[in-house]
Structure formats: C-alpha cells, structure tokens
C-alpha cells in the first residue's frame, strides 16, 4: 500500500524531466491533493500503471463510485508522468471555485444537451497525444456495480485511433458518495487498477469496443472489491458493499428503478427552509 509522503509533495522529478510549462496549475493541484492524501492518511493500492502509454493518446475508462474518483484515478497515470484530461459536466467549469481550476488544467467540459462539442474536443485532445479520462457510466453507481455504459468513449477510441485503458476504483466511496459523506475518515484504503489496453481492431464498430470495455471494467472492479483489505465493521457498516458481496447497497435493478424515478421528477423533494425562515422560526419560539 502506498501512503503519500511529504517527500512526494516536493519531489522535483514527480512529473518527469521536462514537464510542460502550461501544466503548472495542474501540477500544483496534484501536489495539493498529495498534501490532503497525506493529512488523511489514505492508503493506495495502485496496480497496472505500466499500461498507461508514456506518449501518445489514450482513453482511461473507469467505473464511478465516489465524488473524488478522478483524483484517485490520476494517481494511476502519474508514474508514467502523464496528466489525465477528464471529461466532466459543464456546470463544474462554471462554478466560482472549481471553474478556474478545471479550465487551467485543460479538462473537457461536457454539456449533455450539446454533447457533440465535447466529443470533438476529446477526439482532438487524443489526436494531440493527450490521455483523456472518462466515466462512461455518466453518473455515480449507487449499486457499486458497473452500470450501462455510454458509447462516447468507444466512439472516441475508434475515431481517434487510440487504445482504451479499462480501470476500476474502489474504496473512495466510503468517504463521499451519493447519500453518504464522512469527510473526517482517516486511513481509508483506496484501490486503483488499470487494465491492459484495448485497441480497436480495423473496421471494428464502437458497440463491439464498448462490450469489450465493459467486460474488462467489470473484471477489474470484481478484482478490486475482492482484494480490498477492509471489511465492514458490523451490519451498520455494510452500506458500502454491493449486494452480491453481502452488502446493503441497492441491487443494480433497484438502483436503476430509483434513478428512473428521480429522472422523471416523481421523487419526493425535501424542502429545506431558507435562512429567513429559520430565523423566524427561532424568534417564534421565544
């Protein structure tokens, strides 16, 4: 297991012998992330970094279980001195805090109502030799299994003529995922596994590449889950385990049904009173 050290934070060769000056903001953010990892004592098990090419374009396709998966996944490419340009929803780029960082790191915004522009930007980055990170499930999987994949990553691989590197991340959801947040946790193990590159065959259709990618992602996630060093501390702590491993997370079918209800707007909205309403309520009690 790897635990970030203070030496890693200041290492001069962390990004290779001659890093691109344009990536100074990205390198600063990575060093900052290492500080956070060190303070929280996260323990990383990173496998398969050698599958990330040292040069040329590639797509890293990973499952998605936590809000911070992209920070963990980036560690997998770091030993090869590669920076990953992640595709993320456009709203993150417009946020007052995260927006400037996302733009400075040259990540790729995705507007779900106009996805063609993001697709073209990603293909252009791949042809320019960048590593692009994609979460093809589009949203966090609350069942902690691999959901149906969007075909964009496979289409990008075919159009750009680059390999897909299937990946799995596991453990970070114990810190922050949909419906669960415990930012005070210390010493949590996080597993990152990168698989062998899947190169589209001449004439291969995106759907075929997509099927191969999903099968590889499922195998890697199963490996990550079954070799994870921690186990739940009693029944109340089984929420982070998938149902097929004895956990209390929803089954894929239950998670899909719940997502359909939320998408239709039929779920119950919890009304949160505003500041004025809360003050008024306090005054009435007096």
Residue frames relative to the residue before (quaternion, step in Angstrom):
aa qw qx qy qz dx dy dz
X 1.0000 0.0000 0.0000 0.0000 0.00 0.00 0.00
X 0.2774 -0.7628 0.5676 0.1380 3.54 -1.03 0.86
X 0.0590 -0.7605 0.6462 0.0243 3.55 -0.94 0.97
X 0.4874 -0.6808 0.4585 0.2979 3.58 -0.72 1.07
X 0.1942 -0.7776 0.5900 0.0978 3.55 -1.00 0.85
X 0.6274 -0.5199 0.4045 0.4154 3.56 -1.24 0.29
X 0.5839 0.5719 -0.3725 0.4395 3.58 1.14 -0.56
X 0.6265 0.5396 -0.3391 0.4487 3.60 1.02 -0.78
X 0.6244 0.5752 -0.3390 0.4053 3.56 1.00 -0.85
X 0.7947 0.3094 -0.1418 0.5026 3.58 0.96 -0.86
X 0.3618 0.7585 -0.4833 0.2454 3.61 1.23 0.05
X 0.4031 -0.7395 0.4901 0.2246 3.57 -0.78 1.00
X 0.7401 0.4024 -0.2249 0.4897 3.59 1.12 -0.63
X 0.2817 0.8061 -0.4856 0.1873 3.58 1.27 0.29
X 0.7892 0.2953 -0.1365 0.5209 3.58 1.03 -0.81
X 0.6960 -0.4664 0.2764 0.4708 3.57 1.17 0.44
X 0.7038 -0.5111 0.3053 0.3875 3.58 -1.27 0.22
X 0.8231 0.0804 -0.0234 0.5617 3.62 1.01 -0.65
X 0.0527 -0.8361 0.5460 0.0095 3.61 0.41 1.19
X 0.5797 -0.5984 0.4368 0.3392 3.55 -1.16 0.66
X 0.4727 -0.6932 0.4635 0.2849 3.63 -0.73 1.00
X 0.6100 0.5755 -0.3554 0.4127 3.59 1.11 -0.58
X 0.6909 0.4784 -0.2742 0.4676 3.59 1.22 -0.38
X 0.2691 0.7835 -0.5209 0.2058 3.60 1.15 0.40
X 0.6562 0.4964 -0.3477 0.4494 3.67 0.84 -0.78
X 0.6446 0.5166 -0.3255 0.4601 3.59 0.98 -0.82
X 0.6645 0.4997 -0.3123 0.4596 3.59 0.90 -0.87
X 0.6152 0.5393 -0.3427 0.4618 3.59 1.07 -0.70
X 0.6604 0.5072 -0.3075 0.4604 3.59 0.93 -0.90
X 0.6392 0.5175 -0.3327 0.4614 3.60 0.99 -0.78
X 0.6522 0.4939 -0.3252 0.4742 3.60 0.92 -0.81
X 0.6276 0.5251 -0.3310 0.4699 3.58 1.05 -0.73
X 0.6369 0.5210 -0.3238 0.4670 3.58 1.01 -0.80
X 0.6369 0.5243 -0.3298 0.4589 3.59 1.01 -0.75
X 0.5946 0.5481 -0.3565 0.4679 3.58 1.12 -0.66
X 0.6627 0.4975 -0.2987 0.4734 3.58 0.93 -0.94
X 0.6468 0.5172 -0.3223 0.4586 3.59 0.93 -0.88
X 0.6561 0.5116 -0.3092 0.4607 3.58 1.02 -0.82
X 0.6717 0.5101 -0.3009 0.4450 3.58 0.90 -0.93
X 0.7387 0.3955 -0.2190 0.4999 3.57 1.04 -0.79
X 0.4176 -0.7565 0.4329 0.2567 3.57 1.28 0.00
X 0.2125 0.7900 -0.5479 0.1751 3.59 1.06 0.65
X 0.2204 -0.7683 0.5908 0.1094 3.55 -1.04 0.84
X 0.1378 -0.8341 0.5335 0.0261 3.57 -0.46 1.23
X 0.1204 -0.7279 0.6712 0.0721 3.50 -1.14 0.85
X 0.0130 0.8201 -0.5667 0.0775 3.58 -0.09 1.34
X 0.0018 0.8109 -0.5828 0.0535 3.57 -0.65 1.14
X 0.8118 0.3316 -0.2189 0.4280 3.56 -1.14 0.62
X 0.2927 0.7771 -0.5133 0.2166 3.61 1.17 0.36
X 0.6013 0.5926 -0.3602 0.3968 3.57 1.12 -0.61
X 0.5962 0.5772 -0.3661 0.4212 3.59 1.22 -0.28
X 0.5724 0.5510 -0.3929 0.4630 3.60 1.24 -0.21
X 0.4006 -0.7326 0.4831 0.2634 3.64 -0.60 1.02
X 0.4956 -0.6672 0.4679 0.3004 3.58 -1.05 0.73
X 0.7762 0.0988 -0.0784 0.6177 3.58 1.21 -0.40
X 0.7275 0.4480 -0.3095 0.4175 3.54 -1.27 0.34
X 0.6175 -0.5912 0.3963 0.3348 3.51 -1.28 0.44
X 0.0997 0.7613 -0.6369 0.0700 3.53 -1.24 0.59
X 0.2889 -0.7358 0.5869 0.1749 3.55 -1.24 0.51
X 0.1845 -0.7471 0.6278 0.1170 3.56 -0.86 0.97
X 0.0879 -0.7987 0.5952 0.0019 3.58 -0.61 1.20
X 0.0218 0.8330 -0.5483 0.0707 3.56 -0.49 1.18
X 0.5337 -0.5520 0.5174 0.3779 3.51 -1.33 0.33
X 0.2798 -0.7685 0.5609 0.1286 3.58 -1.28 0.29
X 0.0830 0.8295 -0.5447 0.0913 3.60 -0.37 1.24
X 0.8036 0.1914 -0.1100 0.5527 3.62 1.17 -0.32
X 0.6418 -0.5450 0.3860 0.3770 3.53 -1.30 0.34
X 0.7518 0.3946 -0.2020 0.4882 3.59 1.16 -0.54
X 0.2566 0.8080 -0.5012 0.1735 3.60 1.20 0.36
X 0.6420 0.5488 -0.3451 0.4094 3.58 0.95 -0.80
X 0.6413 0.5168 -0.3405 0.4535 3.62 1.03 -0.67
X 0.6597 0.4873 -0.3106 0.4805 3.58 1.03 -0.75
X 0.6594 0.5261 -0.3114 0.4375 3.57 0.93 -0.91
X 0.6075 0.5732 -0.3487 0.4252 3.58 1.07 -0.70
X 0.5850 0.5828 -0.3706 0.4252 3.59 1.15 -0.57
X 0.6212 0.5765 -0.3409 0.4069 3.56 1.11 -0.66
X 0.7104 0.4308 -0.2484 0.4981 3.58 1.15 -0.62
X 0.5309 0.6847 -0.3916 0.3098 3.59 1.18 -0.48
X 0.6319 0.5329 -0.3664 0.4273 3.68 0.91 -0.68
X 0.6870 0.4356 -0.2765 0.5116 3.59 1.19 -0.49
X 0.4471 -0.7156 0.4210 0.3329 3.58 1.36 0.20
X 0.4775 0.6423 -0.4576 0.3874 3.57 1.04 0.83
X 0.2463 -0.7325 0.6176 0.1458 3.55 -1.13 0.77
X 0.3028 -0.7775 0.5309 0.1483 3.57 -0.83 1.02
X 0.2495 -0.7429 0.6054 0.1390 3.57 -0.91 0.99
X 0.1796 -0.8294 0.5232 0.0779 3.55 -0.22 1.26
X 0.3621 -0.6711 0.6019 0.2371 3.51 -1.23 0.66
X 0.0711 0.8045 -0.5794 0.1100 3.56 -0.73 1.12
X 0.6385 -0.5515 0.3628 0.3957 3.55 -1.16 0.56
X 0.6205 -0.6201 0.3531 0.3253 3.52 -1.03 0.94
X 0.5952 0.6002 -0.3753 0.3804 3.61 1.03 -0.68
X 0.5971 0.5661 -0.3655 0.4352 3.60 1.12 -0.60
X 0.6666 0.5055 -0.2929 0.4630 3.58 1.11 -0.70
X 0.6869 0.4647 -0.2783 0.4845 3.58 1.24 -0.37
X 0.4914 0.6661 -0.4281 0.3627 3.58 1.29 -0.17
X 0.5777 -0.6367 0.3881 0.3320 3.58 -0.97 0.87
X 0.7360 0.4003 -0.2343 0.4931 3.59 1.05 -0.73
X 0.7690 0.3860 -0.2155 0.4618 3.58 0.65 -1.10
X 0.5521 0.6708 -0.3783 0.3194 3.58 1.09 -0.69
X 0.6918 0.4703 -0.3054 0.4549 3.64 0.71 -0.95
X 0.6468 0.5119 -0.3218 0.4647 3.60 1.03 -0.75
X 0.6629 0.5146 -0.3131 0.4446 3.58 0.87 -0.94
X 0.6760 0.4800 -0.2964 0.4742 3.57 0.96 -0.84
X 0.6604 0.5135 -0.3121 0.4504 3.59 0.97 -0.83
X 0.6953 0.4527 -0.2710 0.4881 3.59 1.14 -0.61
X 0.4112 -0.7526 0.4316 0.2795 3.57 1.35 0.10
X 0.2450 0.7300 -0.5839 0.2571 3.54 0.91 0.96
X 0.4656 -0.7064 0.4822 0.2273 3.57 -1.25 0.37
X 0.2969 -0.7773 0.5257 0.1769 3.62 -0.52 1.14
X 0.1692 -0.7779 0.6006 0.0744 3.54 -1.07 0.82
X 0.1150 -0.7561 0.6431 0.0386 3.53 -0.69 1.16
X 0.3639 -0.7799 0.4627 0.2126 3.57 -0.34 1.24
X 0.6452 0.5044 -0.3291 0.4701 3.61 1.21 -0.35
X 0.7737 0.1618 -0.0998 0.6044 3.58 1.27 -0.30
X 0.0109 0.8780 -0.4775 0.0324 3.54 0.66 1.16
X 0.5142 0.6697 -0.4220 0.3303 3.60 1.17 -0.39
X 0.6428 0.5350 -0.3308 0.4372 3.59 0.98 -0.83
X 0.6554 0.4988 -0.3124 0.4733 3.60 0.97 -0.82
X 0.6273 0.5392 -0.3294 0.4552 3.57 1.00 -0.83
X 0.6788 0.4902 -0.2882 0.4646 3.58 0.88 -0.94
X 0.6405 0.5205 -0.3248 0.4619 3.59 1.02 -0.81
X 0.6628 0.5084 -0.3042 0.4580 3.56 0.98 -0.86
X 0.6545 0.5020 -0.3166 0.4684 3.60 0.92 -0.85
X 0.6346 0.5251 -0.3270 0.4634 3.57 1.02 -0.80
X 0.6500 0.5096 -0.3123 0.4693 3.60 0.98 -0.87
X 0.6477 0.5192 -0.3171 0.4586 3.59 0.98 -0.82
X 0.6752 0.4834 -0.2942 0.4732 3.58 0.94 -0.86
X 0.6490 0.4927 -0.3079 0.4911 3.57 1.25 -0.46
X 0.6137 -0.6017 0.3298 0.3907 3.59 1.29 0.11
X 0.4677 0.6826 -0.4446 0.3429 3.60 1.21 0.33
X 0.3743 -0.6511 0.6008 0.2740 3.54 -1.37 0.34
X 0.1343 -0.8036 0.5789 0.0331 3.57 -0.66 1.14
X 0.2377 -0.7795 0.5675 0.1173 3.57 -0.89 0.98
X 0.0325 -0.8076 0.5874 -0.0410 3.56 -0.84 1.04
X 0.1738 -0.7175 0.6623 0.1279 3.53 -1.17 0.75
X 0.1923 -0.8615 0.4565 0.1118 3.59 0.23 1.26
X 0.5366 0.5899 -0.4275 0.4257 3.61 1.23 -0.03
X 0.4047 -0.7491 0.4198 0.3144 3.58 1.39 -0.32
X 0.8003 0.0408 -0.0187 0.5980 3.62 0.97 -0.76
X 0.6710 -0.4881 0.3709 0.4170 3.55 -1.31 0.28
X 0.3594 -0.7166 0.5593 0.2108 3.55 -1.01 0.85
X 0.2609 -0.7913 0.5349 0.1402 3.59 -0.51 1.16
X 0.6199 0.5125 -0.3528 0.4781 3.60 1.25 -0.19
X 0.3395 -0.7669 0.4651 0.2831 3.57 1.37 -0.27
X 0.5485 0.4959 -0.4368 0.5124 3.52 1.14 0.87
X 0.6070 -0.5531 0.4064 0.4007 3.61 -1.23 0.20
X 0.3082 -0.7551 0.5557 0.1614 3.57 -0.70 1.11
X 0.6835 -0.3965 0.3713 0.4875 3.57 -1.32 -0.15
X 0.3289 -0.7683 0.5236 0.1656 3.57 -0.96 0.89
X 0.4418 -0.6335 0.5641 0.2920 3.52 -1.20 0.65
X 0.5037 -0.7059 0.4246 0.2602 3.57 -1.04 0.80
X 0.4207 0.7583 -0.4396 0.2339 3.61 1.25 -0.22
X 0.6705 0.5091 -0.3143 0.4386 3.58 0.86 -0.92
X 0.6524 0.5019 -0.3145 0.4728 3.60 0.97 -0.83
X 0.6419 0.5141 -0.3222 0.4689 3.59 0.97 -0.78
X 0.6369 0.5254 -0.3238 0.4619 3.56 1.02 -0.81
X 0.6470 0.5262 -0.3204 0.4492 3.59 0.94 -0.87
X 0.6671 0.4909 -0.2959 0.4759 3.57 0.99 -0.88
X 0.6911 0.4891 -0.2878 0.4476 3.59 0.86 -0.96
X 0.7499 0.3928 -0.2124 0.4882 3.59 0.94 -0.89
X 0.3679 -0.7499 0.4788 0.2702 3.59 1.22 -0.32
X 0.5101 0.6288 -0.4238 0.4059 3.58 1.01 0.88
X 0.5407 -0.6272 0.4427 0.3439 3.61 -1.17 0.42
X 0.3395 -0.6678 0.6159 0.2440 3.51 -1.37 0.38
X 0.1803 -0.7528 0.6246 0.1033 3.56 -0.96 0.93
X 0.2577 -0.7769 0.5511 0.1624 3.62 -0.31 1.17
X 0.0372 -0.8160 0.5764 -0.0218 3.57 -1.04 0.74
X 0.1308 -0.7624 0.6267 0.0937 3.52 -1.34 0.34
X 0.0920 -0.7583 0.6428 0.0581 3.53 -1.10 0.80
X 0.0341 0.8056 -0.5871 0.0718 3.56 -1.01 0.82
X 0.7101 0.4459 -0.3444 0.4224 3.57 -1.03 0.83
X 0.6340 0.5607 -0.3410 0.4091 3.59 1.03 -0.71
X 0.5790 0.5973 -0.3783 0.4060 3.60 1.17 -0.46
X 0.5591 0.5909 -0.3986 0.4235 3.60 1.20 -0.27
X 0.6656 0.4729 -0.2925 0.4978 3.58 1.27 -0.33
X 0.7950 -0.1603 0.1385 0.5684 3.59 0.85 -0.94
X 0.2449 0.7253 -0.6139 0.1926 3.54 -0.69 1.18
X 0.7297 -0.4008 0.2870 0.4739 3.58 -1.24 0.00
X 0.8424 0.1649 -0.1406 0.4933 3.55 -0.76 1.06
X 0.7723 0.2386 -0.1450 0.5707 3.60 1.24 -0.14
X 0.1261 0.7689 -0.6194 0.0962 3.54 -0.88 1.02
X 0.1325 0.7493 -0.6416 0.0970 3.52 -0.95 0.96
X 0.0810 -0.8544 0.5131 0.0084 3.54 0.36 1.28
X 0.5980 0.5742 -0.3635 0.4249 3.60 1.26 -0.02
X 0.4594 0.7108 -0.4430 0.2957 3.60 1.24 -0.21
X 0.1556 -0.7773 0.6051 0.0741 3.54 -1.08 0.74
X 0.8481 0.2525 -0.1552 0.4393 3.54 -1.26 0.51
X 0.3337 0.7592 -0.5012 0.2470 3.59 1.15 0.49
X 0.3634 -0.7102 0.5478 0.2519 3.63 -0.89 0.83
X 0.0730 -0.7699 0.6331 0.0337 3.58 -1.07 0.78
X 0.1836 -0.7934 0.5758 0.0725 3.56 -0.75 1.09
X 0.0254 -0.7675 0.6405 -0.0111 3.56 -1.00 0.93
X 0.0167 0.8020 -0.5955 0.0431 3.59 -0.68 1.09
X 0.1357 -0.7704 0.6208 0.0510 3.55 -0.89 1.03
X 0.2859 -0.7974 0.5137 0.1362 3.56 -0.76 1.05
X 0.7030 -0.4410 0.3443 0.4391 3.52 -1.33 0.01
X 0.5633 -0.6299 0.4137 0.3389 3.60 -0.97 0.83
X 0.2260 -0.7370 0.6242 0.1271 3.54 -1.16 0.78
X 0.1141 -0.8166 0.5650 0.0295 3.56 -0.37 1.23
X 0.4631 -0.6765 0.4857 0.3033 3.63 -0.76 0.94
X 0.4041 -0.7048 0.5303 0.2422 3.55 -0.93 0.93
X 0.6352 -0.5158 0.3883 0.4240 3.63 -1.15 0.43
X 0.8333 0.1598 -0.1437 0.5093 3.56 -0.74 1.07
X 0.4672 0.6873 -0.4525 0.3235 3.62 1.22 -0.05
X 0.4174 -0.7137 0.5143 0.2278 3.55 -0.99 0.90
X 0.6333 -0.5568 0.3776 0.3826 3.60 -1.14 0.60
X 0.6374 0.5423 -0.3491 0.4217 3.61 0.95 -0.74
X 0.6305 0.5179 -0.3310 0.4740 3.57 1.10 -0.68
X 0.6355 0.5089 -0.3178 0.4859 3.58 1.01 -0.84
X 0.6392 0.5396 -0.3204 0.4444 3.58 1.01 -0.83
X 0.6508 0.5096 -0.3217 0.4618 3.59 0.95 -0.83
X 0.6570 0.5015 -0.3135 0.4675 3.59 0.94 -0.83
X 0.6415 0.5320 -0.3159 0.4535 3.57 1.04 -0.84
X 0.6650 0.5049 -0.3086 0.4555 3.58 0.89 -0.92
X 0.6496 0.5180 -0.3224 0.4536 3.59 0.92 -0.88
X 0.6640 0.4963 -0.3038 0.4696 3.58 0.98 -0.84
X 0.6459 0.5190 -0.3210 0.4586 3.60 0.97 -0.84
X 0.6507 0.5153 -0.3187 0.4576 3.59 0.97 -0.83
X 0.6564 0.5073 -0.3136 0.4621 3.59 0.97 -0.82
X 0.6660 0.4967 -0.3014 0.4679 3.59 0.98 -0.84
X 0.6516 0.5026 -0.3246 0.4662 3.60 0.97 -0.81
X 0.6259 0.5280 -0.3382 0.4637 3.59 0.99 -0.77
X 0.6408 0.5138 -0.3169 0.4743 3.59 1.01 -0.82
X 0.6594 0.5137 -0.3095 0.4533 3.59 0.93 -0.91
X 0.6830 0.4935 -0.2912 0.4530 3.58 0.92 -0.90
X 0.7275 0.4542 -0.2551 0.4465 3.58 0.87 -0.93
X 0.7221 0.3911 -0.2491 0.5134 3.60 1.18 -0.40
X 0.3939 0.7269 -0.4788 0.2953 3.59 1.27 0.10
X 0.4680 -0.7421 0.4021 0.2620 3.62 -0.72 1.00
X 0.7133 0.4334 -0.2643 0.4832 3.63 1.12 -0.51
X 0.1599 -0.7451 0.6377 0.1116 3.52 -1.31 0.49
X 0.6467 -0.5360 0.3576 0.4083 3.61 -1.12 0.49
X 0.3593 -0.7113 0.5652 0.2135 3.56 -1.15 0.75
X 0.8266 -0.1267 0.0505 0.5461 3.58 0.38 1.18
X 0.7421 -0.4465 0.2850 0.4107 3.54 -1.35 0.20
X 0.6585 0.5247 -0.3185 0.4355 3.59 1.01 -0.75
X 0.7141 0.4395 -0.2459 0.4862 3.58 1.22 -0.37
X 0.4971 0.6757 -0.4226 0.3432 3.59 1.23 0.25
X 0.4075 0.7454 -0.4562 0.2648 3.62 1.24 0.00
X 0.7147 0.4706 -0.2640 0.4451 3.61 1.07 -0.67
X 0.5938 0.5298 -0.3699 0.4795 3.57 1.29 0.13
X 0.4882 -0.6514 0.4831 0.3224 3.63 -1.00 0.74
X 0.6564 -0.5495 0.3482 0.3820 3.56 -1.16 0.61
X 0.6839 0.5059 -0.3125 0.4227 3.61 0.92 -0.81
X 0.6877 0.4045 -0.2840 0.5318 3.59 1.30 -0.12
X 0.6707 -0.5296 0.2877 0.4322 3.57 1.23 0.46
X 0.5092 0.6520 -0.4210 0.3720 3.59 1.23 0.19
X 0.5006 -0.6613 0.4772 0.2904 3.54 -1.34 0.14
X 0.3478 0.7073 -0.5290 0.3146 3.59 1.19 0.40
X 0.5815 -0.5839 0.4132 0.3875 3.62 -1.07 0.55
X 0.5335 -0.5894 0.4868 0.3620 3.54 -1.19 0.51
X 0.6679 -0.4820 0.3530 0.4439 3.63 -1.18 0.28
X 0.6473 0.5187 -0.3214 0.4568 3.59 1.02 -0.77
X 0.6613 0.4949 -0.3048 0.4743 3.59 0.95 -0.87
X 0.6495 0.5153 -0.3148 0.4620 3.59 0.98 -0.84
X 0.6529 0.5109 -0.3130 0.4634 3.59 0.99 -0.83
X 0.6504 0.5072 -0.3189 0.4669 3.59 0.98 -0.81
X 0.6509 0.5105 -0.3141 0.4659 3.58 0.98 -0.81
X 0.6444 0.5173 -0.3181 0.4646 3.59 1.00 -0.81
X 0.6381 0.5260 -0.3252 0.4588 3.58 1.04 -0.78
X 0.6379 0.5214 -0.3243 0.4649 3.58 1.03 -0.76
X 0.6620 0.4951 -0.3084 0.4706 3.58 0.94 -0.87
X 0.6570 0.5208 -0.3145 0.4452 3.59 0.96 -0.85
X 0.6857 0.4812 -0.2838 0.4666 3.58 1.10 -0.67
X 0.4699 -0.6904 0.4302 0.3427 3.57 1.28 -0.25
X 0.5166 0.6713 -0.4016 0.3481 3.59 1.26 0.21
X 0.5060 0.6333 -0.4441 0.3818 3.58 1.23 0.02
X 0.5467 -0.6207 0.4527 0.3331 3.54 -1.19 0.58
X 0.2887 -0.7547 0.5685 0.1544 3.52 -0.84 1.04
X 0.2998 -0.7398 0.5753 0.1783 3.55 -0.87 0.96
X 0.2891 -0.7788 0.5343 0.1565 3.56 -0.59 1.16
X 0.1458 -0.7782 0.6082 0.0570 3.53 -0.79 1.08
X 0.3789 -0.7465 0.4890 0.2451 3.62 -0.52 1.10
X 0.4976 -0.6651 0.4790 0.2841 3.54 -1.12 0.73
X 0.7317 -0.4281 0.2889 0.4448 3.61 -1.28 0.17
X 0.6621 0.5094 -0.3185 0.4480 3.62 0.90 -0.91
X 0.6540 0.5135 -0.3143 0.4581 3.58 0.94 -0.86
X 0.6553 0.5103 -0.3197 0.4560 3.59 0.99 -0.79
X 0.6419 0.5122 -0.3215 0.4714 3.59 1.01 -0.81
X 0.6432 0.5296 -0.3159 0.4538 3.58 0.96 -0.90
X 0.6462 0.5288 -0.3146 0.4516 3.56 0.98 -0.86
X 0.6462 0.5173 -0.3147 0.4645 3.58 1.00 -0.85
X 0.6683 0.5110 -0.3010 0.4491 3.58 0.93 -0.92
X 0.6481 0.5284 -0.3284 0.4392 3.59 1.02 -0.72
X 0.6231 0.5558 -0.3395 0.4332 3.55 1.18 -0.53
X 0.6525 0.5418 -0.3151 0.4260 3.56 1.19 -0.52
